[in-house]
Amino acid sequence: MYSPLILLGLVIGLCMVAWFSRSPFTSRTRRSAPGEFTQLSGGTIHYQWHGDPSNPIIVMVHGLTTPSFVWRDMVPLLVKAGYRVLTFDHFGRGFSDRPREAYTTEFYVRELDELLVSLQINGPFHLLGYSMGGGLVSSYAAQRRDKIRKLVLLAPTGFQTELGGFIHWAAKWPVIGDLAVNLVGGFLIRRAAKATAKSEGVDQEMIQLQCRETRFSGYLSAVLSSVRNVTQLDHSQTHRVIADREVPVLAVFGETDEIIPISSSMALRTINRNAEIAELSDVGHAMAYTHAQLVADIIVGFLDRQN
């Protein structure tokens, strides 16, 4: 039998091996990045402009684990429809820096505020968020009503406070959870991405990009901190504020989404009866890239409507 100290030493040793086996994020890594970079108070952030500068702006905010490449298939469709699109990588993901901070809603609102100031976007603009990004843009719209034309939510968090999965379990345990995520979090995220590819028909390029993310240092810490501080928040009051301030809202949900259940649509409808809600049959959480044309058509129809 091994003593508890020996077992603890083995776990710590394995975590150190896992930590040092991940690639540091350096300027060399950024050489392959498309787009541009700007300096915010939290560090360097990666962004891309798409489309004619004279067109109405859509700011697109990605979710928990998949950075701005998640918009690969939707951006060309929105540009073709006559919009100028801004995409960016949250801190901790993609080609952006990995600051050692608590990734709270306030952290992300500040990130977006500073990015918009840096790029001289004064509004009004359309704001679109996906999954965790849906929860974040809801918080932003409630606080910055004067900047928002219309709000689009794709499978948004904020209505189910008990999300499943390993990361959400680990988030409940301050030290043990950190060790567990550092040790096996990358493997489990990669496995989940491959499972999604099989169940929802995600192409291999997208899966490879997702798996690559887990191999960079700082990524898992950012994801875990975001789960602890953001994804399990109840946004009911936020959406009451949005309704009171008459922000036009479109929310799109997938009926076979295993991460954000379709029951979330009913919760939103109860809070904001003016919200336009689309429930897509045979569509899962990966809707932004498995059903890009369908989702883009719904978004464009909503944004083009004069109301």
Contacts in CASP RR format, 6 or more apart in sequence:
PFRMAT RR
TARGET T0000
AUTHOR 0000-0000-0000
METHOD contacts of the structure
MODEL  1
MYSPLILLGLVIGLCMVAWFSRSPFTSRTRRSAPGEFTQLSGGTIHYQWH
GDPSNPIIVMVHGLTTPSFVWRDMVPLLVKAGYRVLTFDHFGRGFSDRPR
EAYTTEFYVRELDELLVSLQINGPFHLLGYSMGGGLVSSYAAQRRDKIRK
LVLLAPTGFQTELGGFIHWAAKWPVIGDLAVNLVGGFLIRRAAKATAKSE
GVDQEMIQLQCRETRFSGYLSAVLSSVRNVTQLDHSQTHRVIADREVPVL
AVFGETDEIIPISSSMALRTINRNAEIAELSDVGHAMAYTHAQLVADIIV
GFLDRQN
2 10 0 8 1.000
11 179 0 8 1.000
11 183 0 8 1.000
12 179 0 8 1.000
14 183 0 8 1.000
15 179 0 8 1.000
15 182 0 8 1.000
15 183 0 8 1.000
18 182 0 8 1.000
18 183 0 8 1.000
19 182 0 8 1.000
19 217 0 8 1.000
22 215 0 8 1.000
22 216 0 8 1.000
22 217 0 8 1.000
22 218 0 8 1.000
22 219 0 8 1.000
23 29 0 8 1.000
23 215 0 8 1.000
23 216 0 8 1.000
23 217 0 8 1.000
24 216 0 8 1.000
24 217 0 8 1.000
25 97 0 8 1.000
25 98 0 8 1.000
25 216 0 8 1.000
25 217 0 8 1.000
25 218 0 8 1.000
29 95 0 8 1.000
29 216 0 8 1.000
30 37 0 8 1.000
30 46 0 8 1.000
30 95 0 8 1.000
33 46 0 8 1.000
33 95 0 8 1.000
34 48 0 8 1.000
35 46 0 8 1.000
35 47 0 8 1.000
35 48 0 8 1.000
35 49 0 8 1.000
36 46 0 8 1.000
36 47 0 8 1.000
36 48 0 8 1.000
36 49 0 8 1.000
37 44 0 8 1.000
37 45 0 8 1.000
37 46 0 8 1.000
37 47 0 8 1.000
37 95 0 8 1.000
38 44 0 8 1.000
38 45 0 8 1.000
38 47 0 8 1.000
38 115 0 8 1.000
38 118 0 8 1.000
38 119 0 8 1.000
39 45 0 8 1.000
39 118 0 8 1.000
40 111 0 8 1.000
40 114 0 8 1.000
40 115 0 8 1.000
40 118 0 8 1.000
41 110 0 8 1.000
41 114 0 8 1.000
42 91 0 8 1.000
42 97 0 8 1.000
42 99 0 8 1.000
42 101 0 8 1.000
42 111 0 8 1.000
43 91 0 8 1.000
43 96 0 8 1.000
43 97 0 8 1.000
43 99 0 8 1.000
44 96 0 8 1.000
44 97 0 8 1.000
45 88 0 8 1.000
45 89 0 8 1.000
45 91 0 8 1.000
45 96 0 8 1.000
45 97 0 8 1.000
45 111 0 8 1.000
45 115 0 8 1.000
46 68 0 8 1.000
46 88 0 8 1.000
46 89 0 8 1.000
46 94 0 8 1.000
46 95 0 8 1.000
46 96 0 8 1.000
47 68 0 8 1.000
47 86 0 8 1.000
47 87 0 8 1.000
47 88 0 8 1.000
47 89 0 8 1.000
47 115 0 8 1.000
47 119 0 8 1.000
48 68 0 8 1.000
48 86 0 8 1.000
48 87 0 8 1.000
48 88 0 8 1.000
49 84 0 8 1.000
49 85 0 8 1.000
49 86 0 8 1.000
50 75 0 8 1.000
50 76 0 8 1.000
50 78 0 8 1.000
50 79 0 8 1.000
50 84 0 8 1.000
50 85 0 8 1.000
50 86 0 8 1.000
50 87 0 8 1.000
51 79 0 8 1.000
51 82 0 8 1.000
51 83 0 8 1.000
51 84 0 8 1.000
51 85 0 8 1.000
52 79 0 8 1.000
52 82 0 8 1.000
52 84 0 8 1.000
53 84 0 8 1.000
54 84 0 8 1.000
55 82 0 8 1.000
55 83 0 8 1.000
55 84 0 8 1.000
56 82 0 8 1.000
56 83 0 8 1.000
56 84 0 8 1.000
56 125 0 8 1.000
56 126 0 8 1.000
56 149 0 8 1.000
56 303 0 8 1.000
57 83 0 8 1.000
57 84 0 8 1.000
57 85 0 8 1.000
57 86 0 8 1.000
57 121 0 8 1.000
57 123 0 8 1.000
57 125 0 8 1.000
57 126 0 8 1.000
58 78 0 8 1.000
58 83 0 8 1.000
58 84 0 8 1.000
58 85 0 8 1.000
58 86 0 8 1.000
58 125 0 8 1.000
58 126 0 8 1.000
58 127 0 8 1.000
58 128 0 8 1.000
58 152 0 8 1.000
58 303 0 8 1.000
59 86 0 8 1.000
59 112 0 8 1.000
59 116 0 8 1.000
59 121 0 8 1.000
59 125 0 8 1.000
59 126 0 8 1.000
59 127 0 8 1.000
59 128 0 8 1.000
60 68 0 8 1.000
60 71 0 8 1.000
60 74 0 8 1.000
60 75 0 8 1.000
60 85 0 8 1.000
60 86 0 8 1.000
60 87 0 8 1.000
60 128 0 8 1.000
60 129 0 8 1.000
60 130 0 8 1.000
61 88 0 8 1.000
61 90 0 8 1.000
61 112 0 8 1.000
61 127 0 8 1.000
61 128 0 8 1.000
61 129 0 8 1.000
61 130 0 8 1.000
61 133 0 8 1.000
61 134 0 8 1.000
61 136 0 8 1.000
61 137 0 8 1.000
62 68 0 8 1.000
62 70 0 8 1.000
62 71 0 8 1.000
62 87 0 8 1.000
62 89 0 8 1.000
62 90 0 8 1.000
62 93 0 8 1.000
62 129 0 8 1.000
62 130 0 8 1.000
62 131 0 8 1.000
62 133 0 8 1.000
63 70 0 8 1.000
63 90 0 8 1.000
63 129 0 8 1.000
63 130 0 8 1.000
63 131 0 8 1.000
63 132 0 8 1.000
63 133 0 8 1.000
63 134 0 8 1.000
63 136 0 8 1.000
64 131 0 8 1.000
64 132 0 8 1.000
64 223 0 8 1.000
64 226 0 8 1.000
64 227 0 8 1.000
64 231 0 8 1.000
65 93 0 8 1.000
65 189 0 8 1.000
65 210 0 8 1.000
65 213 0 8 1.000
65 223 0 8 1.000
66 93 0 8 1.000
66 209 0 8 1.000
66 210 0 8 1.000
66 213 0 8 1.000
67 89 0 8 1.000
67 90 0 8 1.000
67 93 0 8 1.000
67 94 0 8 1.000
67 95 0 8 1.000
67 96 0 8 1.000
67 213 0 8 1.000
68 87 0 8 1.000
68 88 0 8 1.000
68 89 0 8 1.000
68 94 0 8 1.000
69 94 0 8 1.000
69 206 0 8 1.000
69 209 0 8 1.000
70 130 0 8 1.000
70 206 0 8 1.000
70 288 0 8 1.000
70 289 0 8 1.000
71 85 0 8 1.000
71 87 0 8 1.000
71 288 0 8 1.000
72 206 0 8 1.000
72 289 0 8 1.000
73 288 0 8 1.000
73 289 0 8 1.000
73 292 0 8 1.000
74 288 0 8 1.000
74 289 0 8 1.000
74 292 0 8 1.000
74 295 0 8 1.000
74 296 0 8 1.000
75 85 0 8 1.000
75 87 0 8 1.000
77 292 0 8 1.000
77 293 0 8 1.000
77 296 0 8 1.000
77 300 0 8 1.000
78 85 0 8 1.000
78 296 0 8 1.000
78 299 0 8 1.000
78 300 0 8 1.000
79 85 0 8 1.000
81 296 0 8 1.000
81 300 0 8 1.000
81 304 0 8 1.000
83 126 0 8 1.000
83 300 0 8 1.000
83 303 0 8 1.000
86 119 0 8 1.000
86 121 0 8 1.000
88 96 0 8 1.000
88 115 0 8 1.000
89 95 0 8 1.000
89 96 0 8 1.000
90 96 0 8 1.000
90 108 0 8 1.000
90 111 0 8 1.000
90 222 0 8 1.000
91 97 0 8 1.000
91 98 0 8 1.000
91 99 0 8 1.000
91 103 0 8 1.000
91 107 0 8 1.000
91 111 0 8 1.000
91 222 0 8 1.000
92 98 0 8 1.000
92 99 0 8 1.000
92 103 0 8 1.000
92 218 0 8 1.000
92 219 0 8 1.000
92 221 0 8 1.000
92 222 0 8 1.000
93 213 0 8 1.000
93 219 0 8 1.000
93 222 0 8 1.000
94 213 0 8 1.000
94 216 0 8 1.000
98 216 0 8 1.000
98 217 0 8 1.000
98 218 0 8 1.000
98 219 0 8 1.000
98 221 0 8 1.000
98 222 0 8 1.000
100 221 0 8 1.000
101 107 0 8 1.000
101 225 0 8 1.000
102 225 0 8 1.000
102 229 0 8 1.000
103 222 0 8 1.000
103 225 0 8 1.000
103 226 0 8 1.000
103 229 0 8 1.000
103 230 0 8 1.000
104 229 0 8 1.000
104 230 0 8 1.000
105 136 0 8 1.000
105 139 0 8 1.000
105 229 0 8 1.000
105 230 0 8 1.000
105 233 0 8 1.000
107 229 0 8 1.000
108 136 0 8 1.000
108 139 0 8 1.000
108 230 0 8 1.000
109 136 0 8 1.000
109 139 0 8 1.000
109 140 0 8 1.000
109 143 0 8 1.000
112 136 0 8 1.000
112 140 0 8 1.000
113 144 0 8 1.000
116 122 0 8 1.000
116 123 0 8 1.000
116 147 0 8 1.000
122 147 0 8 1.000
123 147 0 8 1.000
123 149 0 8 1.000
124 146 0 8 1.000
124 147 0 8 1.000
124 148 0 8 1.000
124 149 0 8 1.000
125 147 0 8 1.000
125 148 0 8 1.000
125 149 0 8 1.000
126 148 0 8 1.000
126 149 0 8 1.000
126 150 0 8 1.000
126 151 0 8 1.000
126 152 0 8 1.000
126 303 0 8 1.000
127 137 0 8 1.000
127 140 0 8 1.000
127 141 0 8 1.000
127 148 0 8 1.000
127 150 0 8 1.000
127 151 0 8 1.000
127 152 0 8 1.000
128 137 0 8 1.000
128 151 0 8 1.000
128 152 0 8 1.000
128 153 0 8 1.000
128 154 0 8 1.000
128 299 0 8 1.000
129 135 0 8 1.000
129 136 0 8 1.000
129 137 0 8 1.000
129 152 0 8 1.000
129 153 0 8 1.000
129 154 0 8 1.000
129 156 0 8 1.000
130 154 0 8 1.000
130 155 0 8 1.000
130 156 0 8 1.000
130 288 0 8 1.000
131 154 0 8 1.000
131 155 0 8 1.000
131 156 0 8 1.000
131 157 0 8 1.000
131 259 0 8 1.000
131 260 0 8 1.000
131 285 0 8 1.000
132 157 0 8 1.000
132 226 0 8 1.000
132 230 0 8 1.000
132 231 0 8 1.000
133 156 0 8 1.000
133 157 0 8 1.000
134 153 0 8 1.000
134 154 0 8 1.000
134 155 0 8 1.000
134 156 0 8 1.000
134 157 0 8 1.000
135 153 0 8 1.000
135 156 0 8 1.000
135 157 0 8 1.000
135 158 0 8 1.000
135 230 0 8 1.000
135 233 0 8 1.000
135 235 0 8 1.000
135 238 0 8 1.000
136 230 0 8 1.000
137 151 0 8 1.000
137 153 0 8 1.000
138 151 0 8 1.000
138 153 0 8 1.000
138 156 0 8 1.000
138 158 0 8 1.000
138 235 0 8 1.000
138 238 0 8 1.000
138 239 0 8 1.000
138 242 0 8 1.000
139 235 0 8 1.000
139 238 0 8 1.000
140 148 0 8 1.000
141 148 0 8 1.000
141 151 0 8 1.000
141 242 0 8 1.000
141 247 0 8 1.000
142 238 0 8 1.000
142 239 0 8 1.000
142 241 0 8 1.000
142 242 0 8 1.000
142 245 0 8 1.000
142 247 0 8 1.000
145 245 0 8 1.000
145 247 0 8 1.000
148 247 0 8 1.000
149 248 0 8 1.000
150 247 0 8 1.000
150 248 0 8 1.000
150 249 0 8 1.000
150 250 0 8 1.000
150 302 0 8 1.000
150 303 0 8 1.000
151 242 0 8 1.000
151 247 0 8 1.000
151 248 0 8 1.000
151 249 0 8 1.000
151 250 0 8 1.000
152 249 0 8 1.000
152 250 0 8 1.000
152 251 0 8 1.000
152 252 0 8 1.000
152 299 0 8 1.000
152 302 0 8 1.000
152 303 0 8 1.000
153 249 0 8 1.000
153 250 0 8 1.000
153 251 0 8 1.000
153 252 0 8 1.000
154 251 0 8 1.000
154 252 0 8 1.000
154 287 0 8 1.000
154 288 0 8 1.000
154 295 0 8 1.000
155 252 0 8 1.000
155 253 0 8 1.000
155 254 0 8 1.000
155 257 0 8 1.000
155 259 0 8 1.000
155 260 0 8 1.000
155 284 0 8 1.000
155 285 0 8 1.000
155 287 0 8 1.000
156 235 0 8 1.000
156 251 0 8 1.000
156 260 0 8 1.000
156 264 0 8 1.000
157 163 0 8 1.000
157 230 0 8 1.000
157 231 0 8 1.000
157 232 0 8 1.000
157 233 0 8 1.000
157 235 0 8 1.000
157 260 0 8 1.000
158 231 0 8 1.000
158 233 0 8 1.000
158 234 0 8 1.000
158 235 0 8 1.000
158 236 0 8 1.000
158 264 0 8 1.000
159 234 0 8 1.000
159 235 0 8 1.000
159 236 0 8 1.000
159 260 0 8 1.000
159 263 0 8 1.000
159 264 0 8 1.000
159 267 0 8 1.000
159 268 0 8 1.000
160 260 0 8 1.000
160 261 0 8 1.000
160 263 0 8 1.000
160 264 0 8 1.000
161 232 0 8 1.000
161 233 0 8 1.000
161 234 0 8 1.000
162 168 0 8 1.000
162 232 0 8 1.000
163 231 0 8 1.000
163 232 0 8 1.000
163 259 0 8 1.000
166 180 0 8 1.000
166 181 0 8 1.000
166 184 0 8 1.000
166 185 0 8 1.000
166 188 0 8 1.000
167 181 0 8 1.000
167 185 0 8 1.000
167 188 0 8 1.000
167 189 0 8 1.000
167 223 0 8 1.000
167 224 0 8 1.000
167 227 0 8 1.000
168 227 0 8 1.000
168 231 0 8 1.000
168 232 0 8 1.000
170 176 0 8 1.000
170 177 0 8 1.000
170 178 0 8 1.000
170 180 0 8 1.000
170 181 0 8 1.000
170 185 0 8 1.000
170 224 0 8 1.000
170 227 0 8 1.000
171 177 0 8 1.000
171 224 0 8 1.000
171 227 0 8 1.000
171 228 0 8 1.000
171 232 0 8 1.000
173 180 0 8 1.000
177 224 0 8 1.000
178 221 0 8 1.000
178 224 0 8 1.000
181 220 0 8 1.000
181 223 0 8 1.000
181 224 0 8 1.000
182 220 0 8 1.000
185 214 0 8 1.000
185 220 0 8 1.000
186 214 0 8 1.000
186 220 0 8 1.000
187 214 0 8 1.000
189 210 0 8 1.000
189 211 0 8 1.000
189 213 0 8 1.000
189 214 0 8 1.000
189 223 0 8 1.000
190 210 0 8 1.000
190 211 0 8 1.000
190 214 0 8 1.000
193 202 0 8 1.000
193 207 0 8 1.000
193 210 0 8 1.000
193 211 0 8 1.000
194 207 0 8 1.000
194 211 0 8 1.000
196 202 0 8 1.000
196 207 0 8 1.000
196 285 0 8 1.000
196 286 0 8 1.000
197 203 0 8 1.000
197 204 0 8 1.000
197 206 0 8 1.000
197 207 0 8 1.000
200 284 0 8 1.000
200 285 0 8 1.000
200 286 0 8 1.000
200 290 0 8 1.000
201 286 0 8 1.000
201 290 0 8 1.000
202 286 0 8 1.000
202 289 0 8 1.000
202 290 0 8 1.000
203 289 0 8 1.000
206 289 0 8 1.000
213 219 0 8 1.000
214 220 0 8 1.000
236 267 0 8 1.000
236 271 0 8 1.000
239 268 0 8 1.000
239 271 0 8 1.000
239 272 0 8 1.000
239 275 0 8 1.000
240 271 0 8 1.000
240 272 0 8 1.000
242 249 0 8 1.000
242 272 0 8 1.000
243 271 0 8 1.000
243 272 0 8 1.000
243 273 0 8 1.000
243 274 0 8 1.000
243 275 0 8 1.000
246 274 0 8 1.000
248 274 0 8 1.000
248 276 0 8 1.000
248 302 0 8 1.000
248 307 0 8 1.000
249 272 0 8 1.000
249 274 0 8 1.000
249 275 0 8 1.000
249 276 0 8 1.000
250 275 0 8 1.000
250 276 0 8 1.000
250 277 0 8 1.000
250 278 0 8 1.000
250 298 0 8 1.000
250 299 0 8 1.000
250 302 0 8 1.000
251 265 0 8 1.000
251 268 0 8 1.000
251 275 0 8 1.000
251 276 0 8 1.000
251 277 0 8 1.000
251 278 0 8 1.000
252 277 0 8 1.000
252 278 0 8 1.000
252 280 0 8 1.000
252 287 0 8 1.000
252 295 0 8 1.000
252 298 0 8 1.000
252 299 0 8 1.000
253 260 0 8 1.000
253 262 0 8 1.000
253 264 0 8 1.000
253 265 0 8 1.000
253 277 0 8 1.000
253 278 0 8 1.000
253 279 0 8 1.000
253 280 0 8 1.000
254 260 0 8 1.000
254 262 0 8 1.000
254 279 0 8 1.000
254 280 0 8 1.000
254 281 0 8 1.000
254 283 0 8 1.000
254 284 0 8 1.000
254 285 0 8 1.000
254 287 0 8 1.000
255 262 0 8 1.000
255 279 0 8 1.000
255 280 0 8 1.000
255 281 0 8 1.000
255 282 0 8 1.000
255 283 0 8 1.000
255 284 0 8 1.000
256 281 0 8 1.000
256 282 0 8 1.000
256 283 0 8 1.000
256 284 0 8 1.000
257 283 0 8 1.000
257 284 0 8 1.000
257 285 0 8 1.000
257 287 0 8 1.000
258 284 0 8 1.000
258 285 0 8 1.000
259 285 0 8 1.000
260 285 0 8 1.000
262 279 0 8 1.000
265 277 0 8 1.000
265 279 0 8 1.000
268 275 0 8 1.000
268 277 0 8 1.000
269 275 0 8 1.000
269 277 0 8 1.000
276 302 0 8 1.000
278 298 0 8 1.000
280 287 0 8 1.000
280 291 0 8 1.000
280 294 0 8 1.000
280 295 0 8 1.000
283 290 0 8 1.000
283 291 0 8 1.000
283 294 0 8 1.000
284 290 0 8 1.000
287 294 0 8 1.000
287 295 0 8 1.000
288 295 0 8 1.000
END
